[in-house]
Amino acid sequence: MPGGKGNIDGKVDGKQFSSTYQPPTKWTEKKALEVAESLIIWLKADDENIFYEDFLYIENDYYSNLIKYLSKKFTSFYELIEKAKKIQEIKLKKFGVFDKLNATMTKFTLINNHNWKDKQEVHNTGELNVTPLSFFKTKEDDKDK
């Protein structure tokens, strides 16, 4: 049975990974930055280009964990992805205000993908209002008098 640990035939299956043999790195920082910069250019190019996942998964067929992997590996890539997310957020906000997009779906996307929240005001003055017990009268208090 070819392939698998201990069953690799060097003539057919290639080399088995070891401490002395490692394949060349597929994702270099240069290549990762090229992808991120292309993404930002794509987002800015057209009003229709709102969702950066379209570029990554539909346009270029990258695998779903690539962003997470490259963001952990290269800080410079992570910073460009954060910029792309901010461009997406601004476009959603802008098009939502100008009625180019469905307002409900825009709100849904901003809340779930960009940490927006419905505004809730809670006022806390830090004071505790306690009514003294002497304020309350009971029937027994009236009898004593």
C-alpha positions in Angstrom: 0.0 0.0 0.0 1.7 3.2 -1.1 2.0 6.4 0.9 1.5 7.1 4.6 4.1 7.0 7.4 6.7 4.3 6.8 5.2 3.3 3.4 6.6 6.0 1.2 8.4 4.7 -1.9 11.0 7.2 -2.9 10.7 6.4 -6.6 6.9 6.8 -6.7 5.7 8.8 -3.7 8.6 11.2 -3.2 10.5 11.8 0.1 9.2 11.3 3.6 9.4 14.5 5.8 12.1 14.3 8.5 14.3 16.6 10.5 16.8 16.6 7.6 14.2 16.9 4.8 11.6 19.6 4.8 9.8 20.9 1.7 10.3 24.5 0.7 7.9 27.0 2.4 4.9 27.7 0.2 3.9 31.0 1.9 6.7 33.5 2.3 6.1 36.9 3.8 6.6 38.4 0.3 3.9 36.2 -1.3 1.5 36.8 1.7 1.9 40.6 1.3 1.3 40.3 -2.4 -2.0 38.6 -1.7 -3.0 41.2 1.0 -2.1 44.1 -1.3 -4.0 42.6 -4.2 -7.0 42.2 -1.9 -6.9 45.9 -0.9 -6.6 47.0 -4.5 -9.6 44.8 -5.4 -11.7 46.2 -2.5 -11.0 49.8 -3.7 -11.5 49.1 -7.4 -15.2 48.7 -7.5 -18.3 49.5 -5.4 -19.4 45.9 -5.9 -16.3 44.6 -4.2 -17.4 44.8 -0.6 -16.7 41.4 1.0 -13.0 40.5 1.1 -14.0 36.8 1.4 -15.2 37.0 -2.2 -11.7 37.9 -3.4 -10.0 35.2 -1.3 -12.4 32.2 -1.6 -14.3 32.8 -4.8 -12.0 34.8 -7.0 -8.7 33.1 -6.0 -9.8 29.8 -4.5 -7.7 30.1 -1.4 -8.4 27.7 1.5 -10.5 29.0 4.4 -7.9 28.9 7.1 -5.3 30.8 5.0 -6.1 34.2 6.6 -5.7 32.9 10.1 -2.5 31.0 9.3 -0.8 33.9 7.5 -2.0 36.5 10.1 -0.4 34.4 12.9 2.8 33.9 10.8 3.3 37.5 9.6 2.4 40.6 11.5 2.7 42.7 8.4 0.0 40.5 6.7 -2.3 40.8 9.7 -2.0 44.6 9.6 -3.1 44.6 5.9 -6.0 42.3 6.6 -7.1 44.6 9.4 -7.0 47.4 6.8 -9.1 45.3 4.4 -11.6 44.7 7.1 -11.8 48.4 7.8 -12.4 49.2 4.1 -15.2 46.6 4.1 -16.7 48.2 7.3 -16.6 51.7 5.7 -18.1 50.5 2.5 -20.9 48.8 4.3 -21.6 51.8 6.5 -21.5 54.2 3.5 -23.7 52.1 1.2 -26.1 51.4 4.1 -26.6 55.1 4.7 -27.1 55.8 1.0 -29.6 53.0 0.6 -27.4 51.0 -1.8 -27.7 47.9 0.4 -30.4 46.4 2.4 -30.3 48.2 5.7 -31.2 45.1 7.8 -28.5 42.9 6.2 -26.0 45.8 6.5 -26.7 46.1 10.2 -26.5 42.3 10.6 -23.1 42.2 8.8 -21.7 45.1 10.8 -22.8 43.6 14.1 -21.6 40.1 13.4 -18.3 40.9 11.5 -17.2 44.3 12.8 -18.3 44.2 16.5 -20.9 46.8 16.2 -23.6 46.9 18.9 -27.0 48.5 19.2 -26.5 51.5 21.4 -27.8 51.0 24.9 -27.4 53.7 27.5 -27.0 52.7 31.1 -26.3 55.5 33.6 -24.5 54.5 36.8 -23.8 57.3 39.2 -22.1 55.0 41.7 -24.5 56.2 44.4 -26.7 53.8 46.4 -30.1 55.2 47.3 -31.1 53.7 50.7 -34.2 54.7 52.4 -33.8 54.8 56.2 -35.9 52.3 58.1 -37.2 55.1 60.4 -39.1 56.4 57.4 -41.4 53.4 57.3 -44.2 53.3 60.0 -45.9 50.2 61.1 -49.1 49.7 63.1 -47.1 49.0 66.2 -45.4 52.4 65.9 -48.8 54.1 65.9 -49.9 52.1 69.0 -46.8 53.3 71.0 -47.9 56.9 70.7 
